[in-house]
Each structure stands twice: as C-alpha cells, then as structure tokens.
Amino acid sequence: MREGDRYEHLVYWSDEDQCYIGRCPELMGGGVHGDDPEEVFRHLRQVVDEWVRLSRQDGIPLPEPKHALA
C-alpha cells in the first residue's frame, strides 16, 4: 500500500468548472482537474504521493488520516 493511500481522495464533477476535480483535503488545499475521472484520480494519487515524499524528505510531519483505525 502506498502511504498516500491512507488519506481520503475525492473526485467529483464541478458544474462551475465544467470538469472533474480531484482533492485530498487532509493534506493540501489545492487539487487537480481534468475531463476523465479515472485520469484525475491517477493524477491525484501521483500528487499525493509526491506531497508525502517531500514532507518526509523535509521532516514535515503529516497529519493522521481521518479514517485511520485505532
């Protein structure tokens, strides 16, 4: 399992933007967008993995995932 997969990934259609939006609200305020929901999800996973990698590299603590089991 990829460490980034522990975090919630959201992909939804935006009427305002007329495209799919991908977000990981637990880690970042921004997101990714595109016309194909599966491609948006793949890109989102890449961005989240990079976010996790850079955070670890820079010694920045990551939040505990909301849905982590105790």
CHARMM-style PDB file with segment names, atoms N, HN, CA, C and O in Angstrom:
ATOM      1  N   MET     1       0.841  -1.177   0.000  1.00  0.00      PROA
ATOM      2  CA  MET     1       0.000   0.000   0.000  1.00  0.00      PROA
ATOM      3  C   MET     1       0.891   1.246   0.000  1.00  0.00      PROA
ATOM      4  O   MET     1       1.896   1.311   0.707  1.00  0.00      PROA
ATOM      5  N   ARG     2       0.507   2.198  -0.785  1.00  0.00      PROA
ATOM      6  HN  ARG     2      -0.310   2.145  -1.360  1.00  0.00      PROA
ATOM      7  CA  ARG     2       1.208   3.481  -0.801  1.00  0.00      PROA
ATOM      8  C   ARG     2       0.785   4.280   0.431  1.00  0.00      PROA
ATOM      9  O   ARG     2      -0.381   4.257   0.825  1.00  0.00      PROA
ATOM     10  N   GLU     3       1.739   4.985   1.035  1.00  0.00      PROA
ATOM     11  HN  GLU     3       2.687   5.004   0.715  1.00  0.00      PROA
ATOM     12  CA  GLU     3       1.420   5.753   2.238  1.00  0.00      PROA
ATOM     13  C   GLU     3       0.331   6.793   1.963  1.00  0.00      PROA
ATOM     14  O   GLU     3      -0.522   7.033   2.816  1.00  0.00      PROA
ATOM     15  N   GLY     4       0.355   7.402   0.795  1.00  0.00      PROA
ATOM     16  HN  GLY     4       1.048   7.206   0.101  1.00  0.00      PROA
ATOM     17  CA  GLY     4      -0.646   8.403   0.440  1.00  0.00      PROA
ATOM     18  C   GLY     4      -2.053   7.846   0.356  1.00  0.00      PROA
ATOM     19  O   GLY     4      -3.026   8.589   0.487  1.00  0.00      PROA
ATOM     20  N   ASP     5      -2.171   6.531   0.136  1.00  0.00      PROA
ATOM     21  HN  ASP     5      -1.381   5.927   0.029  1.00  0.00      PROA
ATOM     22  CA  ASP     5      -3.492   5.910   0.034  1.00  0.00      PROA
ATOM     23  C   ASP     5      -4.241   5.885   1.370  1.00  0.00      PROA
ATOM     24  O   ASP     5      -5.431   5.570   1.407  1.00  0.00      PROA
ATOM     25  N   ARG     6      -3.560   6.212   2.447  1.00  0.00      PROA
ATOM     26  HN  ARG     6      -2.594   6.468   2.416  1.00  0.00      PROA
ATOM     27  CA  ARG     6      -4.210   6.267   3.763  1.00  0.00      PROA
ATOM     28  C   ARG     6      -5.124   7.484   3.877  1.00  0.00      PROA
ATOM     29  O   ARG     6      -5.971   7.549   4.768  1.00  0.00      PROA
ATOM     30  N   TYR     7      -4.949   8.444   2.975  1.00  0.00      PROA
ATOM     31  HN  TYR     7      -4.261   8.392   2.252  1.00  0.00      PROA
ATOM     32  CA  TYR     7      -5.707   9.690   3.027  1.00  0.00      PROA
ATOM     33  C   TYR     7      -6.881   9.662   2.062  1.00  0.00      PROA
ATOM     34  O   TYR     7      -6.849   8.985   1.035  1.00  0.00      PROA
ATOM     35  N   GLU     8      -7.908  10.405   2.413  1.00  0.00      PROA
ATOM     36  HN  GLU     8      -7.934  10.954   3.248  1.00  0.00      PROA
ATOM     37  CA  GLU     8      -9.120  10.487   1.601  1.00  0.00      PROA
ATOM     38  C   GLU     8      -8.815  11.178   0.262  1.00  0.00      PROA
ATOM     39  O   GLU     8      -8.207  12.248   0.228  1.00  0.00      PROA
ATOM     40  N   HSD     9      -9.244  10.550  -0.826  1.00  0.00      PROA
ATOM     41  HN  HSD     9      -9.737   9.680  -0.798  1.00  0.00      PROA
ATOM     42  CA  HSD     9      -9.112  11.093  -2.174  1.00  0.00      PROA
ATOM     43  C   HSD     9     -10.522  11.334  -2.711  1.00  0.00      PROA
ATOM     44  O   HSD     9     -11.342  10.417  -2.740  1.00  0.00      PROA
ATOM     45  N   LEU    10     -10.797  12.542  -3.127  1.00  0.00      PROA
ATOM     46  HN  LEU    10     -10.130  13.287  -3.104  1.00  0.00      PROA
ATOM     47  CA  LEU    10     -12.115  12.891  -3.649  1.00  0.00      PROA
ATOM     48  C   LEU    10     -12.006  13.271  -5.117  1.00  0.00      PROA
ATOM     49  O   LEU    10     -11.137  14.052  -5.505  1.00  0.00      PROA
ATOM     50  N   VAL    11     -12.893  12.715  -5.925  1.00  0.00      PROA
ATOM     51  HN  VAL    11     -13.599  12.081  -5.609  1.00  0.00      PROA
ATOM     52  CA  VAL    11     -13.014  13.118  -7.327  1.00  0.00      PROA
ATOM     53  C   VAL    11     -14.487  13.383  -7.572  1.00  0.00      PROA
ATOM     54  O   VAL    11     -15.334  12.527  -7.317  1.00  0.00      PROA
ATOM     55  N   TYR    12     -14.785  14.575  -8.068  1.00  0.00      PROA
ATOM     56  HN  TYR    12     -14.097  15.271  -8.275  1.00  0.00      PROA
ATOM     57  CA  TYR    12     -16.180  14.948  -8.297  1.00  0.00      PROA
ATOM     58  C   TYR    12     -16.278  15.880  -9.492  1.00  0.00      PROA
ATOM     59  O   TYR    12     -15.304  16.520  -9.887  1.00  0.00      PROA
ATOM     60  N   TRP    13     -17.476  15.943 -10.056  1.00  0.00      PROA
ATOM     61  HN  TRP    13     -18.268  15.423  -9.735  1.00  0.00      PROA
ATOM     62  CA  TRP    13     -17.761  16.827 -11.181  1.00  0.00      PROA
ATOM     63  C   TRP    13     -18.071  18.221 -10.647  1.00  0.00      PROA
ATOM     64  O   TRP    13     -18.822  18.362  -9.682  1.00  0.00      PROA
ATOM     65  N   SER    14     -17.501  19.241 -11.263  1.00  0.00      PROA
ATOM     66  HN  SER    14     -16.891  19.125 -12.046  1.00  0.00      PROA
ATOM     67  CA  SER    14     -17.776  20.625 -10.899  1.00  0.00      PROA
ATOM     68  C   SER    14     -18.545  21.295 -12.034  1.00  0.00      PROA
ATOM     69  O   SER    14     -18.008  21.496 -13.124  1.00  0.00      PROA
ATOM     70  N   ASP    15     -19.806  21.641 -11.771  1.00  0.00      PROA
ATOM     71  HN  ASP    15     -20.242  21.478 -10.886  1.00  0.00      PROA
ATOM     72  CA  ASP    15     -20.574  22.375 -12.774  1.00  0.00      PROA
ATOM     73  C   ASP    15     -19.931  23.727 -13.063  1.00  0.00      PROA
ATOM     74  O   ASP    15     -19.907  24.184 -14.206  1.00  0.00      PROA
ATOM     75  N   GLU    16     -19.417  24.350 -12.026  1.00  0.00      PROA
ATOM     76  HN  GLU    16     -19.437  23.978 -11.098  1.00  0.00      PROA
ATOM     77  CA  GLU    16     -18.803  25.673 -12.187  1.00  0.00      PROA
ATOM     78  C   GLU    16     -17.589  25.616 -13.117  1.00  0.00      PROA
ATOM     79  O   GLU    16     -17.420  26.481 -13.976  1.00  0.00      PROA
ATOM     80  N   ASP    17     -16.754  24.602 -12.944  1.00  0.00      PROA
ATOM     81  HN  ASP    17     -16.892  23.899 -12.247  1.00  0.00      PROA
ATOM     82  CA  ASP    17     -15.526  24.484 -13.738  1.00  0.00      PROA
ATOM     83  C   ASP    17     -15.702  23.636 -14.995  1.00  0.00      PROA
ATOM     84  O   ASP    17     -14.847  23.644 -15.881  1.00  0.00      PROA
ATOM     85  N   GLN    18     -16.818  22.902 -15.067  1.00  0.00      PROA
ATOM     86  HN  GLN    18     -17.513  22.896 -14.348  1.00  0.00      PROA
ATOM     87  CA  GLN    18     -17.090  22.014 -16.196  1.00  0.00      PROA
ATOM     88  C   GLN    18     -15.981  20.978 -16.405  1.00  0.00      PROA
ATOM     89  O   GLN    18     -15.548  20.708 -17.525  1.00  0.00      PROA
ATOM     90  N   CYS    19     -15.543  20.412 -15.276  1.00  0.00      PROA
ATOM     91  HN  CYS    19     -15.895  20.632 -14.367  1.00  0.00      PROA
ATOM     92  CA  CYS    19     -14.543  19.344 -15.332  1.00  0.00      PROA
ATOM     93  C   CYS    19     -14.578  18.591 -14.006  1.00  0.00      PROA
ATOM     94  O   CYS    19     -15.252  18.996 -13.059  1.00  0.00      PROA
ATOM     95  N   TYR    20     -13.842  17.495 -13.961  1.00  0.00      PROA
ATOM     96  HN  TYR    20     -13.294  17.166 -14.730  1.00  0.00      PROA
ATOM     97  CA  TYR    20     -13.700  16.737 -12.724  1.00  0.00      PROA
ATOM     98  C   TYR    20     -12.592  17.365 -11.882  1.00  0.00      PROA
ATOM     99  O   TYR    20     -11.563  17.796 -12.402  1.00  0.00      PROA
ATOM    100  N   ILE    21     -12.821  17.406 -10.587  1.00  0.00      PROA
ATOM    101  HN  ILE    21     -13.656  17.056 -10.164  1.00  0.00      PROA
ATOM    102  CA  ILE    21     -11.868  17.948  -9.628  1.00  0.00      PROA
ATOM    103  C   ILE    21     -11.419  16.814  -8.716  1.00  0.00      PROA
ATOM    104  O   ILE    21     -12.241  16.025  -8.250  1.00  0.00      PROA
ATOM    105  N   GLY    22     -10.134  16.733  -8.466  1.00  0.00      PROA
ATOM    106  HN  GLY    22      -9.466  17.373  -8.844  1.00  0.00      PROA
ATOM    107  CA  GLY    22      -9.587  15.755  -7.531  1.00  0.00      PROA
ATOM    108  C   GLY    22      -8.922  16.477  -6.378  1.00  0.00      PROA
ATOM    109  O   GLY    22      -8.108  17.376  -6.590  1.00  0.00      PROA
ATOM    110  N   ARG    23      -9.266  16.085  -5.147  1.00  0.00      PROA
ATOM    111  HN  ARG    23      -9.927  15.355  -4.975  1.00  0.00      PROA
ATOM    112  CA  ARG    23      -8.724  16.741  -3.965  1.00  0.00      PROA
ATOM    113  C   ARG    23      -8.356  15.719  -2.896  1.00  0.00      PROA
ATOM    114  O   ARG    23      -8.919  14.627  -2.831  1.00  0.00      PROA
ATOM    115  N   CYS    24      -7.401  16.102  -2.066  1.00  0.00      PROA
ATOM    116  HN  CYS    24      -6.943  16.989  -2.119  1.00  0.00      PROA
ATOM    117  CA  CYS    24      -7.046  15.352  -0.861  1.00  0.00      PROA
ATOM    118  C   CYS    24      -7.037  16.367   0.276  1.00  0.00      PROA
ATOM    119  O   CYS    24      -5.981  16.880   0.649  1.00  0.00      PROA
ATOM    120  N   PRO    25      -8.219  16.657   0.828  1.00  0.00      PROA
ATOM    121  CA  PRO    25      -8.346  17.772   1.770  1.00  0.00      PROA
ATOM    122  C   PRO    25      -7.525  17.631   3.050  1.00  0.00      PROA
ATOM    123  O   PRO    25      -7.229  18.633   3.702  1.00  0.00      PROA
ATOM    124  N   GLU    26      -7.158  16.421   3.418  1.00  0.00      PROA
ATOM    125  HN  GLU    26      -7.399  15.607   2.889  1.00  0.00      PROA
ATOM    126  CA  GLU    26      -6.376  16.240   4.642  1.00  0.00      PROA
ATOM    127  C   GLU    26      -4.935  16.724   4.480  1.00  0.00      PROA
ATOM    128  O   GLU    26      -4.271  17.047   5.464  1.00  0.00      PROA
ATOM    129  N   LEU    27      -4.456  16.772   3.237  1.00  0.00      PROA
ATOM    130  HN  LEU    27      -4.996  16.509   2.437  1.00  0.00      PROA
ATOM    131  CA  LEU    27      -3.054  17.126   3.004  1.00  0.00      PROA
ATOM    132  C   LEU    27      -2.859  18.475   2.335  1.00  0.00      PROA
ATOM    133  O   LEU    27      -1.911  19.193   2.653  1.00  0.00      PROA
ATOM    134  N   MET    28      -3.750  18.832   1.404  1.00  0.00      PROA
ATOM    135  HN  MET    28      -4.521  18.249   1.145  1.00  0.00      PROA
ATOM    136  CA  MET    28      -3.475  20.029   0.617  1.00  0.00      PROA
ATOM    137  C   MET    28      -4.745  20.781   0.274  1.00  0.00      PROA
ATOM    138  O   MET    28      -5.820  20.193   0.160  1.00  0.00      PROA
ATOM    139  N   GLY    29      -4.612  22.075   0.111  1.00  0.00      PROA
ATOM    140  HN  GLY    29      -3.739  22.554   0.203  1.00  0.00      PROA
ATOM    141  CA  GLY    29      -5.761  22.911  -0.196  1.00  0.00      PROA
ATOM    142  C   GLY    29      -6.135  22.877  -1.659  1.00  0.00      PROA
ATOM    143  O   GLY    29      -7.310  23.009  -2.000  1.00  0.00      PROA
ATOM    144  N   GLY    30      -5.162  22.702  -2.530  1.00  0.00      PROA
ATOM    145  HN  GLY    30      -4.207  22.594  -2.253  1.00  0.00      PROA
ATOM    146  CA  GLY    30      -5.430  22.680  -3.961  1.00  0.00      PROA
ATOM    147  C   GLY    30      -5.813  21.303  -4.436  1.00  0.00      PROA
ATOM    148  O   GLY    30      -6.161  20.432  -3.639  1.00  0.00      PROA
ATOM    149  N   GLY    31      -5.750  21.109  -5.735  1.00  0.00      PROA
ATOM    150  HN  GLY    31      -5.468  21.817  -6.382  1.00  0.00      PROA
ATOM    151  CA  GLY    31      -6.106  19.814  -6.286  1.00  0.00      PROA
ATOM    152  C   GLY    31      -5.718  19.716  -7.746  1.00  0.00      PROA
ATOM    153  O   GLY    31      -4.907  20.495  -8.246  1.00  0.00      PROA
ATOM    154  N   VAL    32      -6.305  18.753  -8.414  1.00  0.00      PROA
ATOM    155  HN  VAL    32      -6.964  18.120  -8.007  1.00  0.00      PROA
ATOM    156  CA  VAL    32      -6.059  18.516  -9.833  1.00  0.00      PROA
ATOM    157  C   VAL    32      -7.403  18.527 -10.546  1.00  0.00      PROA
ATOM    158  O   VAL    32      -8.453  18.429  -9.910  1.00  0.00      PROA
ATOM    159  N   HSD    33      -7.364  18.645 -11.854  1.00  0.00      PROA
ATOM    160  HN  HSD    33      -6.511  18.724 -12.370  1.00  0.00      PROA
ATOM    161  CA  HSD    33      -8.625  18.661 -12.598  1.00  0.00      PROA
ATOM    162  C   HSD    33      -8.414  18.068 -13.993  1.00  0.00      PROA
ATOM    163  O   HSD    33      -7.287  17.959 -14.476  1.00  0.00      PROA
ATOM    164  N   GLY    34      -9.528  17.690 -14.625  1.00  0.00      PROA
ATOM    165  HN  GLY    34     -10.444  17.779 -14.233  1.00  0.00      PROA
ATOM    166  CA  GLY    34      -9.461  17.135 -15.969  1.00  0.00      PROA
ATOM    167  C   GLY    34     -10.819  16.644 -16.430  1.00  0.00      PROA
ATOM    168  O   GLY    34     -11.813  16.735 -15.710  1.00  0.00      PROA
ATOM    169  N   ASP    35     -10.839  16.119 -17.658  1.00  0.00      PROA
ATOM    170  HN  ASP    35     -10.032  16.045 -18.244  1.00  0.00      PROA
ATOM    171  CA  ASP    35     -12.083  15.677 -18.282  1.00  0.00      PROA
ATOM    172  C   ASP    35     -12.436  14.217 -17.993  1.00  0.00      PROA
ATOM    173  O   ASP    35     -13.589  13.822 -18.168  1.00  0.00      PROA
ATOM    174  N   ASP    36     -11.486  13.422 -17.563  1.00  0.00      PROA
ATOM    175  HN  ASP    36     -10.550  13.743 -17.421  1.00  0.00      PROA
ATOM    176  CA  ASP    36     -11.707  11.996 -17.331  1.00  0.00      PROA
ATOM    177  C   ASP    36     -11.524  11.696 -15.845  1.00  0.00      PROA
ATOM    178  O   ASP    36     -10.442  11.928 -15.306  1.00  0.00      PROA
ATOM    179  N   PRO    37     -12.559  11.184 -15.169  1.00  0.00      PROA
ATOM    180  CA  PRO    37     -12.448  10.977 -13.720  1.00  0.00      PROA
ATOM    181  C   PRO    37     -11.356   9.985 -13.323  1.00  0.00      PROA
ATOM    182  O   PRO    37     -10.727  10.155 -12.278  1.00  0.00      PROA
ATOM    183  N   GLU    38     -11.120   8.964 -14.127  1.00  0.00      PROA
ATOM    184  HN  GLU    38     -11.630   8.826 -14.976  1.00  0.00      PROA
ATOM    185  CA  GLU    38     -10.084   7.992 -13.783  1.00  0.00      PROA
ATOM    186  C   GLU    38      -8.690   8.600 -13.922  1.00  0.00      PROA
ATOM    187  O   GLU    38      -7.801   8.328 -13.114  1.00  0.00      PROA
ATOM    188  N   GLU    39      -8.510   9.418 -14.944  1.00  0.00      PROA
ATOM    189  HN  GLU    39      -9.232   9.639 -15.600  1.00  0.00      PROA
ATOM    190  CA  GLU    39      -7.228  10.099 -15.123  1.00  0.00      PROA
ATOM    191  C   GLU    39      -7.007  11.110 -14.001  1.00  0.00      PROA
ATOM    192  O   GLU    39      -5.887  11.246 -13.507  1.00  0.00      PROA
ATOM    193  N   VAL    40      -8.049  11.813 -13.596  1.00  0.00      PROA
ATOM    194  HN  VAL    40      -8.958  11.703 -13.997  1.00  0.00      PROA
ATOM    195  CA  VAL    40      -7.945  12.755 -12.485  1.00  0.00      PROA
ATOM    196  C   VAL    40      -7.548  12.002 -11.214  1.00  0.00      PROA
ATOM    197  O   VAL    40      -6.708  12.481 -10.452  1.00  0.00      PROA
ATOM    198  N   PHE    41      -8.141  10.829 -10.978  1.00  0.00      PROA
ATOM    199  HN  PHE    41      -8.824  10.440 -11.597  1.00  0.00      PROA
ATOM    200  CA  PHE    41      -7.792  10.044  -9.792  1.00  0.00      PROA
ATOM    201  C   PHE    41      -6.333   9.594  -9.837  1.00  0.00      PROA
ATOM    202  O   PHE    41      -5.628   9.672  -8.831  1.00  0.00      PROA
ATOM    203  N   ARG    42      -5.879   9.121 -11.004  1.00  0.00      PROA
ATOM    204  HN  ARG    42      -6.452   9.057 -11.821  1.00  0.00      PROA
ATOM    205  CA  ARG    42      -4.473   8.699 -11.132  1.00  0.00      PROA
ATOM    206  C   ARG    42      -3.530   9.867 -10.858  1.00  0.00      PROA
ATOM    207  O   ARG    42      -2.539   9.725 -10.142  1.00  0.00      PROA
ATOM    208  N   HSD    43      -3.852  11.023 -11.436  1.00  0.00      PROA
ATOM    209  HN  HSD    43      -4.657  11.139 -12.018  1.00  0.00      PROA
ATOM    210  CA  HSD    43      -3.013  12.201 -11.234  1.00  0.00      PROA
ATOM    211  C   HSD    43      -3.036  12.629  -9.766  1.00  0.00      PROA
ATOM    212  O   HSD    43      -2.001  13.002  -9.214  1.00  0.00      PROA
ATOM    213  N   LEU    44      -4.190  12.579  -9.143  1.00  0.00      PROA
ATOM    214  HN  LEU    44      -5.031  12.276  -9.591  1.00  0.00      PROA
ATOM    215  CA  LEU    44      -4.305  12.929  -7.732  1.00  0.00      PROA
ATOM    216  C   LEU    44      -3.422  12.020  -6.890  1.00  0.00      PROA
ATOM    217  O   LEU    44      -2.728  12.496  -5.992  1.00  0.00      PROA
ATOM    218  N   ARG    45      -3.437  10.731  -7.165  1.00  0.00      PROA
ATOM    219  HN  ARG    45      -4.000  10.344  -7.895  1.00  0.00      PROA
ATOM    220  CA  ARG    45      -2.583   9.799  -6.411  1.00  0.00      PROA
ATOM    221  C   ARG    45      -1.113  10.164  -6.565  1.00  0.00      PROA
ATOM    222  O   ARG    45      -0.352  10.100  -5.599  1.00  0.00      PROA
ATOM    223  N   GLN    46      -0.708  10.546  -7.774  1.00  0.00      PROA
ATOM    224  HN  GLN    46      -1.326  10.597  -8.559  1.00  0.00      PROA
ATOM    225  CA  GLN    46       0.685  10.945  -8.001  1.00  0.00      PROA
ATOM    226  C   GLN    46       1.038  12.185  -7.191  1.00  0.00      PROA
ATOM    227  O   GLN    46       2.103  12.254  -6.577  1.00  0.00      PROA
ATOM    228  N   VAL    47       0.136  13.165  -7.193  1.00  0.00      PROA
ATOM    229  HN  VAL    47      -0.729  13.110  -7.691  1.00  0.00      PROA
ATOM    230  CA  VAL    47       0.377  14.405  -6.452  1.00  0.00      PROA
ATOM    231  C   VAL    47       0.449  14.121  -4.953  1.00  0.00      PROA
ATOM    232  O   VAL    47       1.324  14.649  -4.266  1.00  0.00      PROA
ATOM    233  N   VAL    48      -0.454  13.299  -4.443  1.00  0.00      PROA
ATOM    234  HN  VAL    48      -1.165  12.870  -5.000  1.00  0.00      PROA
ATOM    235  CA  VAL    48      -0.449  12.958  -3.017  1.00  0.00      PROA
ATOM    236  C   VAL    48       0.838  12.210  -2.665  1.00  0.00      PROA
ATOM    237  O   VAL    48       1.454  12.496  -1.639  1.00  0.00      PROA
ATOM    238  N   ASP    49       1.247  11.262  -3.499  1.00  0.00      PROA
ATOM    239  HN  ASP    49       0.746  11.030  -4.333  1.00  0.00      PROA
ATOM    240  CA  ASP    49       2.497  10.538  -3.241  1.00  0.00      PROA
ATOM    241  C   ASP    49       3.681  11.500  -3.190  1.00  0.00      PROA
ATOM    242  O   ASP    49       4.556  11.364  -2.334  1.00  0.00      PROA
ATOM    243  N   GLU    50       3.711  12.462  -4.094  1.00  0.00      PROA
ATOM    244  HN  GLU    50       3.000  12.572  -4.789  1.00  0.00      PROA
ATOM    245  CA  GLU    50       4.798  13.440  -4.115  1.00  0.00      PROA
ATOM    246  C   GLU    50       4.737  14.331  -2.870  1.00  0.00      PROA
ATOM    247  O   GLU    50       5.773  14.660  -2.292  1.00  0.00      PROA
ATOM    248  N   TRP    51       3.536  14.719  -2.461  1.00  0.00      PROA
ATOM    249  HN  TRP    51       2.694  14.452  -2.930  1.00  0.00      PROA
ATOM    250  CA  TRP    51       3.360  15.524  -1.250  1.00  0.00      PROA
ATOM    251  C   TRP    51       3.920  14.777  -0.036  1.00  0.00      PROA
ATOM    252  O   TRP    51       4.650  15.348   0.774  1.00  0.00      PROA
ATOM    253  N   VAL    52       3.572  13.502   0.077  1.00  0.00      PROA
ATOM    254  HN  VAL    52       2.979  13.038  -0.581  1.00  0.00      PROA
ATOM    255  CA  VAL    52       4.049  12.682   1.197  1.00  0.00      PROA
ATOM    256  C   VAL    52       5.566  12.558   1.138  1.00  0.00      PROA
ATOM    257  O   VAL    52       6.244  12.717   2.153  1.00  0.00      PROA
ATOM    258  N   ARG    53       6.099  12.276  -0.039  1.00  0.00      PROA
ATOM    259  HN  ARG    53       5.549  12.147  -0.864  1.00  0.00      PROA
ATOM    260  CA  ARG    53       7.549  12.107  -0.198  1.00  0.00      PROA
ATOM    261  C   ARG    53       8.296  13.373   0.206  1.00  0.00      PROA
ATOM    262  O   ARG    53       9.269  13.309   0.957  1.00  0.00      PROA
ATOM    263  N   LEU    54       7.843  14.525  -0.293  1.00  0.00      PROA
ATOM    264  HN  LEU    54       7.052  14.576  -0.903  1.00  0.00      PROA
ATOM    265  CA  LEU    54       8.518  15.783   0.024  1.00  0.00      PROA
ATOM    266  C   LEU    54       8.378  16.146   1.501  1.00  0.00      PROA
ATOM    267  O   LEU    54       9.310  16.681   2.100  1.00  0.00      PROA
ATOM    268  N   SER    55       7.223  15.859   2.084  1.00  0.00      PROA
ATOM    269  HN  SER    55       6.466  15.424   1.597  1.00  0.00      PROA
ATOM    270  CA  SER    55       7.042  16.122   3.516  1.00  0.00      PROA
ATOM    271  C   SER    55       8.016  15.295   4.330  1.00  0.00      PROA
ATOM    272  O   SER    55       8.655  15.810   5.247  1.00  0.00      PROA
ATOM    273  N   ARG    56       8.133  14.025   4.007  1.00  0.00      PROA
ATOM    274  HN  ARG    56       7.613  13.606   3.262  1.00  0.00      PROA
ATOM    275  CA  ARG    56       9.067  13.139   4.715  1.00  0.00      PROA
ATOM    276  C   ARG    56      10.501  13.627   4.513  1.00  0.00      PROA
ATOM    277  O   ARG    56      11.280  13.683   5.464  1.00  0.00      PROA
ATOM    278  N   GLN    57      10.845  13.976   3.288  1.00  0.00      PROA
ATOM    279  HN  GLN    57      10.213  13.931   2.515  1.00  0.00      PROA
ATOM    280  CA  GLN    57      12.192  14.438   2.951  1.00  0.00      PROA
ATOM    281  C   GLN    57      12.555  15.699   3.739  1.00  0.00      PROA
ATOM    282  O   GLN    57      13.692  15.850   4.187  1.00  0.00      PROA
ATOM    283  N   ASP    58      11.587  16.602   3.904  1.00  0.00      PROA
ATOM    284  HN  ASP    58      10.663  16.479   3.539  1.00  0.00      PROA
ATOM    285  CA  ASP    58      11.831  17.879   4.579  1.00  0.00      PROA
ATOM    286  C   ASP    58      11.557  17.816   6.084  1.00  0.00      PROA
ATOM    287  O   ASP    58      11.676  18.828   6.775  1.00  0.00      PROA
ATOM    288  N   GLY    59      11.193  16.645   6.594  1.00  0.00      PROA
ATOM    289  HN  GLY    59      11.097  15.823   6.033  1.00  0.00      PROA
ATOM    290  CA  GLY    59      10.943  16.484   8.018  1.00  0.00      PROA
ATOM    291  C   GLY    59       9.654  17.134   8.498  1.00  0.00      PROA
ATOM    292  O   GLY    59       9.519  17.448   9.681  1.00  0.00      PROA
ATOM    293  N   ILE    60       8.715  17.335   7.595  1.00  0.00      PROA
ATOM    294  HN  ILE    60       8.825  17.080   6.634  1.00  0.00      PROA
ATOM    295  CA  ILE    60       7.428  17.935   7.951  1.00  0.00      PROA
ATOM    296  C   ILE    60       6.475  16.818   8.361  1.00  0.00      PROA
ATOM    297  O   ILE    60       6.232  15.900   7.578  1.00  0.00      PROA
ATOM    298  N   PRO    61       5.931  16.880   9.575  1.00  0.00      PROA
ATOM    299  CA  PRO    61       5.014  15.812  10.000  1.00  0.00      PROA
ATOM    300  C   PRO    61       3.715  15.836   9.198  1.00  0.00      PROA
ATOM    301  O   PRO    61       3.180  16.895   8.872  1.00  0.00      PROA
ATOM    302  N   LEU    62       3.237  14.659   8.896  1.00  0.00      PROA
ATOM    303  HN  LEU    62       3.672  13.798   9.161  1.00  0.00      PROA
ATOM    304  CA  LEU    62       1.967  14.512   8.187  1.00  0.00      PROA
ATOM    305  C   LEU    62       0.841  14.310   9.197  1.00  0.00      PROA
ATOM    306  O   LEU    62       1.056  13.706  10.247  1.00  0.00      PROA
ATOM    307  N   PRO    63      -0.346  14.804   8.893  1.00  0.00      PROA
ATOM    308  CA  PRO    63      -1.464  14.582   9.819  1.00  0.00      PROA
ATOM    309  C   PRO    63      -1.876  13.110   9.818  1.00  0.00      PROA
ATOM    310  O   PRO    63      -1.667  12.389   8.842  1.00  0.00      PROA
ATOM    311  N   GLU    64      -2.455  12.693  10.915  1.00  0.00      PROA
ATOM    312  HN  GLU    64      -2.624  13.279  11.708  1.00  0.00      PROA
ATOM    313  CA  GLU    64      -3.014  11.346  10.979  1.00  0.00      PROA
ATOM    314  C   GLU    64      -4.243  11.315  10.075  1.00  0.00      PROA
ATOM    315  O   GLU    64      -5.077  12.217  10.150  1.00  0.00      PROA
ATOM    316  N   PRO    65      -4.373  10.302   9.225  1.00  0.00      PROA
ATOM    317  CA  PRO    65      -5.549  10.234   8.361  1.00  0.00      PROA
ATOM    318  C   PRO    65      -6.838  10.190   9.185  1.00  0.00      PROA
ATOM    319  O   PRO    65      -6.891   9.551  10.236  1.00  0.00      PROA
ATOM    320  N   LYS    66      -7.864  10.868   8.701  1.00  0.00      PROA
ATOM    321  HN  LYS    66      -7.820  11.387   7.848  1.00  0.00      PROA
ATOM    322  CA  LYS    66      -9.161  10.908   9.400  1.00  0.00      PROA
ATOM    323  C   LYS    66      -9.735   9.525   9.609  1.00  0.00      PROA
ATOM    324  O   LYS    66     -10.358   9.251  10.635  1.00  0.00      PROA
ATOM    325  N   HSD    67      -9.530   8.665   8.653  1.00  0.00      PROA
ATOM    326  HN  HSD    67      -9.024   8.887   7.819  1.00  0.00      PROA
ATOM    327  CA  HSD    67     -10.179   7.361   8.679  1.00  0.00      PROA
ATOM    328  C   HSD    67      -9.264   6.254   9.197  1.00  0.00      PROA
ATOM    329  O   HSD    67      -9.543   5.073   8.991  1.00  0.00      PROA
ATOM    330  N   ALA    68      -8.175   6.627   9.866  1.00  0.00      PROA
ATOM    331  HN  ALA    68      -7.949   7.587  10.033  1.00  0.00      PROA
ATOM    332  CA  ALA    68      -7.268   5.623  10.402  1.00  0.00      PROA
ATOM    333  C   ALA    68      -7.955   4.845  11.525  1.00  0.00      PROA
ATOM    334  O   ALA    68      -8.620   5.414  12.390  1.00  0.00      PROA
ATOM    335  N   LEU    69      -7.775   3.569  11.482  1.00  0.00      PROA
ATOM    336  HN  LEU    69      -7.234   3.106  10.780  1.00  0.00      PROA
ATOM    337  CA  LEU    69      -8.358   2.719  12.525  1.00  0.00      PROA
ATOM    338  C   LEU    69      -7.453   2.715  13.737  1.00  0.00      PROA
ATOM    339  O   LEU    69      -6.230   2.664  13.606  1.00  0.00      PROA
ATOM    340  N   ALA    70      -8.030   2.767  14.884  1.00  0.00      PROA
ATOM    341  HN  ALA    70      -9.023   2.809  14.991  1.00  0.00      PROA
ATOM    342  CA  ALA    70      -7.253   2.779  16.129  1.00  0.00      PROA
ATOM    343  C   ALA    70      -6.866   1.365  16.519  1.00  0.00      PROA
ATOM    344  OT1 ALA    70      -6.207   1.164  17.540  1.00  0.00      PROA
TER     345      ALA     70
END
